[in-house]
Amino acid sequence: MIFGTDGIRGIVDVSIDSKLAYKVGKAYAKYIEKHDLPKKVIVGKDTRISGDTYFSALASGLSDYGIDVIFVGIVSTPTISFLLTKMNIGGGVMITASHNDFTYNGLKLFDKIGRKLSIEDEKEVEEYYKKKIRPSACKGKITFNFQIPNIYKDYLLSECYCNLHNISIALDCANGSNFSIAPKIYHTFGANIIKVACNNDGKNINNYCGANHIDRLQKEVLCHSTDFGIAFDGDGDRLRVVLSDGKILDGDDILFILANYLKQKNKLNGLTIVGTIMTNKGLEESLKKLDISLVRCDVGDKNVINCLSQNHYSIGGEPSGHICIYEHNTTCDALFNSLYFLKVITENKIDIHQILSKLVKYPSLLCNLEVSKDLRKNWDDNLIIKQEIKNISDMYPNCRIVVRPSGTEPMIRLYVESHSDIENEIIISRLKDIIKKYNKI
């Protein structure tokens, strides 16, 4: 399998290289042809130094098999998704490894209406990837158009307008896709901006900054006494927020605040939001007291969005900061969500701390354990480890334990919720011991 839980991803020139990118271009071209879609694809990339190399290979693969390619430069993943809703073309590709550092890169493939390819579509692309296919007699054109993303910028300026004058914001763009557009949007809305990780040297993306390294932003907020801190990840689909007192809001916190707001405005369809198996049970219980239900799906923003689409729910997300407000987006758009969040808070004079006092989350602990490729690959078939993990779960019936392989890295993710931090540490330690026993890196 070349696809993980969020597209294709790997270590540069080790598990992902130009040959792979070319073959993905070939396979995606065949997919577009088979489904009788317009033979034109839009491609963007984040700020990684390897992005240009992979674009050249991907574009060659698409072009050799008859697909026109429009390259729009450095943009966020949600920008590609948004543009596809406005353009009558066959699909889109984002060259990114999301929250990983510059030593990784990857490819996220979208359908013609801006949604990530379904698992079934990915399997079809993978079949074409493996096959020998004769190149097209008529090559596609490769063009560069750096003005097209202005459609997305104009959309944000009109749809998300809010008066941010006299509001100070520390803005952490993870040296990634939003490093240029986000400060401009916030400046236009009148905010006093402190830039954090808003530079691009090709190697500093997600480097101890952004939504996955929120401690840095927290320090900046406290140092400069700003009203808010806003953090994105490298490709702009994760959002985390820091309040003026240094309190960090993850995806669960943001979902709770926005679910409250949408319910009050009668915009919360089915009085239900979507979470995942990683969503804190405290969020579920706190929402229930407000007559709001939470349904869970598997990990991954694609799964959240599929659940939203199939059930016509309004909002969903993950603790990591993937949040989709489905009325407005077909993917998780951190820049849009940050503006929407601040618009809701400022225009409705919402007391965030007062709302969050109604959210009681269980103490939790997340640990990522590096493992061999074989252990990760064969995880689902390893009944011995699963039985030992079940034995631990049976010992702690009042705790919630989630152990799963990463869909993007050679890691096993361990997550525990209980009534105390000490208990979480004990359980995590026991889980680590089990996995290390069978792990041979």
N, C-alpha and C positions, 0 to 999 in steps of 0.2 A: 504494500500500500504506500503510495506517495502522499496521499492526503491524510492529515491529522484532524483534530477537532476544529481547527480554524485554518483551512487551506493547506498549503504546502510550506514547510519550514525546515530549516536545517542550518548547520554550520557552514559558513562560506568556504567553498572549494573542498569541502569534505563530504558532507551529505547533500549539498546542493551546489550545482555548478552550471556553467553555461550550456553544457550538453543537455542537462535536465530542463533548463529554461526553454531551449529550442524545441525539445520534444513536447513540452507542455503547450507551447505555441501551436505546434503541429496538431496535437490532440484536440485542443480547444477549437481550432479552425475546422476540424472534421466534425466536431459536435455542432458548431454553428451551421455548417452545411447540411448535416443530417436533419436538423430541426427547421430547415428552410428559414433561417433568420437573416436579417440584413447583414451583409458581409463587411461589417465595419465594427471595430473594437476601440474603446478608449482605454488608455493606460496611464497610470500615475505611479509615483514612487515617493517614499519618505526620504530622509536625509542621509541614509547609509552610503558610504563610499563605494560599495559594490553595486549600488542600484543601476548605474549607467551600463555596467557590463551585462547585467541580467536583462535590462531592457533591450539592449542590442540583440541578444540571443533570442529572447521571447518574440520580439518584433520580426526577426528574420524567420522564425518558425511560422508565425501567423501569415506573413507576407508570401512565403514560399508556397503556402497552401491556399492562396487566393483571398486573404482577408486584408482589408485596408486597416491601417493602424493610425490612431490619433494620439500623440503623446502630449500630455498636458503638464508635465513637469512635477515639481514637488507639491503634493496635495495630501490631504488626509484620506483615510479609507472611506469615511462617510461622504466626502466630496465626490468620489467616484460613484458611490451609490446614488447620491442625489442627482448628479448629472445624467445618469441613465434614465431617471424618471422624466427628464426633459428632452432627451434626444432619441430619435428613432434609429437606434443602432442595435447590433446583435448582442453586445455584452461589454464587460469591462474587466480589467485586471489591475490590482494594486500590488506593487512590488514592495513588500514590507515583512518584517518579522515582529511587528507589533511592539510588545513591551520588552523584548530581548535586546541585548546590546549589539554593537555593530558587527560583532563576529558572526552573527546570524543574519540570514535574510530568507525571504520566502515570497510566495505568490498567493493572493486571494482572488478567486474567480467569482464573477457576478453574472447573473442572468440579465436579460434585456430590460427588466423593470426594477433593477437595483437591489435584488436580493442575492445573498450568497448562494452558490449552487447547492442544491439539495444533495443528500447522501447518494440518492439514485443517480443524479446527474454527474456527481463526482466519479461514481463507479463507471459510468459510460465514458467519461473523459479518460479515465485510467485504462480502459480497454483499448482506446485509440492510441494512447501513449505507448502501449506495448506492441502495437501492430506496425508492420512496414506498410507505409502508404505512399503512393506515387505523388510527388509534388504537382501543384496545379500548373496548367499550361499558361495561365494568365496570373502573374504575380500581383499581390496587393500593393498599394502605395503606403509609404510611411511618411506621415506629416507631423509637424510640430506646431501646436497651437496653445500658447500660454495665456490666451485671453479667455478661453472657455470657462475656467474656474471662477471668473468674475460673476457668472450666473449664480453660483453658490454664494458668493460674498454679498451680492445684491439681495438675495433671498434672506440671509441672516439680518441684514440691515433693515429690511421691511418687516419681516415676521417676528423678530426678537427685539424690536426697539424697546429700550427702557432708559429712563433717566438715571444715569449713574454719577451725576455731578455730586461732588462732595463725598464720594465713596472711594476709599482707597483699597486697592487689590494687589496682592502679590501674585503674579501670574507665572506659573511654571509650565513651560511648553515641552519639557523633556528634550530640548534641542532637536525636536522632531518636526513632524509635518505642519504643526500649527505655529511654528516659531515666528512666522512673518504675519500671517493673517490675523491671529488672535489679538496681539497688541493693537493692531490697526482698528479692529472692530471695537474693542474696549475703549480705545482713545476716542473714537467717533462718538461713542455713547457718553463721553464725559468723565470716565473714571480716571482716577489718579493711579497710574500703573507703576509698580515696582517689578521690573523684569527679572525673572529667575530662569536660567537655562533656556534662553531664547536666542541662542547662537547655533551655528551649524558649521562644523568642520569635517563632517563625514564620519567621525569616529566617536563623537561624544553623545550620541543619541541614547537616552535612558541611562546615562552614566551617573549613577547616584543622584538621580533627579527624576521628576515626573511622578505620576500616580503610584508607581510601585516603590518609590523611595521618598515617601511623604515627609519623613523627618526633616529633610532639608527645608522644605517649604514651611513647615511648622516653625522652625527657627527664624526664618525670614519674616513671617507674620509677627512673631513676638518681638523681634529686633526692631522692625519698622512700625510697629503698632498699627498695622493695617486692619481694615474692617473684615476682609475676607482673604483667603488664599485659595486659588483655583489651580488644580494640577491635572494635566492630561498625560497620556502615555505617548510613545513615539509615533504611532499612526493615528492618534486622535480619536480613539473610540472608547477610552476609559476616562472617567471623571472622579476625582476626589476633592473634597472641600475642607478647608481649615477655617475655623471661626476665630474671632479676634482674641479669645482667651486661650487659643492653641488647641482647642478640641478638634479632633479629626473626624470627619464624616466619611464613612465608606458608602458603598452602594445601598446597603440595607437602610442606613440612616436617611439617605436622600430619598429612597423609595417611600419610606414612612411619611416624610414631610409632604411629598408630592401626592401621595395617595390621599392624605387628609384633605389637601387642597382640592383635588379633583372631585372627591366625594361632596365637599361643600358646594361645589359649583355644578353638581349633578352631571359630571363628565366622566365618572368612573364606571364604565360599562360592566354590568353584572356584579357591581360592588366586589370586584375580584382583581387582584394583581398576580403577576407571574414571577416566581422565583425559581431557584434550582435546588438540587440536593445540598448545596453549600450554604444556602440561606439560613441564617440563624433562626432557631425555633422560637426565640424570644420575639422576633418580628412577627411571626405567624400568630403567636398568642396575643401580642399587643394589638395587632390589627383586628383580631376576632372580637376584642372588647369594643371596637368601634364599628362592629358589624361589617367588617371587610374580610373577605376570604383570601387565602393565598394558595395557589396551585403550584406544584413543583414540576420541573422537567429536568432532563439531564444537563450537565454542565455545558456551557457554550452559548454565546449570544445568539448563534443561529437557531439553537433549540428554543430559546426564549422567544425569539421573533416568530418562529413557526407556531408556537403556542398562542401568541397574541393574534396572529393572523387567522388561525383556524377557529378560535373562539370569540373573536371580535372584542378582546379585552383592550384596555386603554394603555396600560403601562406595565413594564416588567424589567427585571434586571438581575444582576449578580452582585455579591459583596465586593468583587474586584473593581466595580465602577462601571461595568457595562450596563447602560440603561437605555431603553427604547420607549419613547413616547409615540405610540404607533399612529396616532392621528397625523403626526408631522413627518415621521421618518420610516424608512424601510430597513434601517440598521441602527446601531448605537452611535450617536453623534455627540461626542463629549463637548465640543464647542457650543453647539446648539443647546445642549442640556444645561451647560453652565449659565448661559444667557437666560434660558427659560426659568431656571432655578432662581436667579437673582431678580428677574422680573416679577416672579410670584412673591418673593420675600419682600421686595421694596414696595411694590404697588399695593400690596395687601397689609403692609406693616405687620408682618408675621413675627412673633417672638419664637425664634428657633428653639431656644432652651426650654421654653414652656411646652412646646409640642414634643420635644424629645424626652421630656420628663415622663411622658406616657409610654415611651418605648423602653422596655426592660429586656435587654439581651442577656443571654446566658454567657458566662465566661467561655471563651473558645481559644483554641490554639491550632495554628496551621503550620505544618512543617513539610518542606520539600526535601526528599531524600534521593540523592543521585544513585542510580542503579545501572546495571549493565543493559545493553540494548536487548539482549536475549530475555532477561527477566521482564523488562517492560513489554516486549513484543508478545511473550507467551503468558502474560499475566492472567488473562481470562481462563486459561486452561490449567493454571496451577492450583489444583484443589487442595494440596497440602497446606500452602500458605493461607488460603482462604479459610480452611478449617481452624487453623491456629488463631486467625483474626477473629473468627466467630466465637472462639472460646473466650477471648478477651472481652468481646461484646457481652457475652453471657455473664461474665463476672461483674460487669457494670451496667445493669439493665436500665438505669436511669440516665445513662449518658448516650449521646448520639455520636457514632463513630463512622467516618467516611474515609475509606482507603481506595484510591483509584490511580491508575497510571496517567501521567500527563499526556495530552494529545499532541504536544508540540516539542517536548524535551525528554531526554532520557532520565526521567524522574518518576518517583511515586509520591503522590501528594497525600499527606496524612492530616485529617481534620477531626478534632474532638471538641464536643460541647458537653459541659457538665455544670455542677453547681459551684465549682471552685477551681481556681487556677492551679492549685497544688495537685488536685486530682487529674486535671488535664495533662500536666507534666508527667505524672506517673504513667498514665495510659500511653502517651506519646512515646515515652521511653521503652515501654514494653513492646509497642508496635515496631519501633526501630529495631529492637533486638531480634524480632522475628524475621524481618526483611533482610537484615544484615547477615543472618544465618544462611540465607539462600542466595545471597548476592555475590557475584564474582565479577568485579569490574576489570 
